[in-house]
Amino acid sequence: MADLAKHFQQQGYQRLEVFLDHSPTHKQKMKNLFQQKTADLNIQVIFHHLAPYSPKLNLVEYAIHLIRLKILHHADHKTPLKEFENLVSNLCQNQKIRSKQQIVNILDRIEKLVESNI
């Protein structure tokens, strides 16, 4: 993630906003570590936590849903895990999971969901 912050700083960004779900790995310890790794950068990093149990607000959940539909929906339960790994890897490498416009549309939807709950 520190490399991502460096990349955005090189692109001229002054602020990076990071949205985290409530995974145990996103506790204060991880945020502190990230801030230590990026302390020498001239970019402000702001962390936001999504509401608990809010998959509709998490962009990654939309990608996971698509993977389930394209790969896992009619999968045979006897298929080896390695084969599923290969299928997901191929999907991610050879196809766009979502186009830029689809991501913008999803983010607009998330923004509307958040605004409707304020």
N, C-alpha and C positions, 0 to 999 in steps of 0.2 A: 504494500500500500504506500510505503514511502517512495517507491519508484513512480507510482502514479502521481503523487503530489509533486515530485520533481518534474515529471512530464508536463503537468498543467502549469507549473511555474514557468517553465521554458516557453510555453505557449502564450505567456503573458497574463495568466489568471492571477488574481490577488487573493482569492478566497475559494476554498474547497469545502462544500457541504456534504457530509457523509451521513447517510441514513442507515441506521442499524435496527435489526429486529431484536427480539429479546433472547437471543441465543446466549447461553452461559459464557461463550467465548467473547462476547461483546461487553464484558464487564469493564469497570473502571481500570483494571490492570492493563487490559489491551489498549484502551485509549491512551493511558499514560505512556506505554511503550511506543505507540505510534507517534505521540507528541515528542518523545525523546529522540526518535529517529529522524524527525523532521524539524528539529529545533533550529538547525542551521539554515533552513529555507526561509525565504521571505514570502510566505503564503500563509494566510489565516485558515485554520482548519476548524470547522464547526461540526460537532456531532449532534445528530437528532435521533431519538429513539421512536420507532413506530409503536403504536398502541399494541398492547398484548393481544395475541390471537387475531391478527389483522392481515391475513394473506392477500386480501384485495388491495392493500396498500404497499405490497412488496413486489417490486418489478421482477425479481427473480422467480417468484411463484408463477408468473405468466409463462416464463420459459420452461419451468418444470412441468406445467400443465401441457404445453405443446409437446414436450418429450414423451410424456405419458400417452398422449393421443397418437403420436406418430410411431412410437416404438413399443410401448408396453401394453397398449389397450387389448390387443388380441394375441399377446405373447403366450407361448407355451410355458407352463410352469417348470418344465424339465430343461429349459434352455440354460446352458451354463452362464454363470455371471460374467465371465470373460467375454462371451459373445454380446451380452448387453452392453458391456463397456465399449466394445468395438463399434456397436451400432450408435451409441450416444456420441462417441468420439467422431465418427464419420459424419453424423448429422451436424455437429458443431463445426467441423472443419470444412466440409464440402458444401454446406448450405448455410444461409443466414437463418438463424433461429427467428429473428424478427428484423424487418427492414427498419431503416432510420425513421421513416414515417409511422410505422406501426408502434415503435417505441415512443415517439412523440404523442401519438394518440393515447397510448396506455398511460403515459404520465399526465396527460390532460384529464383522463378519467380518474386517476388517483387524486389529482388536485380537486376535482369536483366532489369526490367522495369526502375528502377532508373538509372542504368548505361546507358541505351539507351537514356535517356533524359538529360544526362550531356553534 
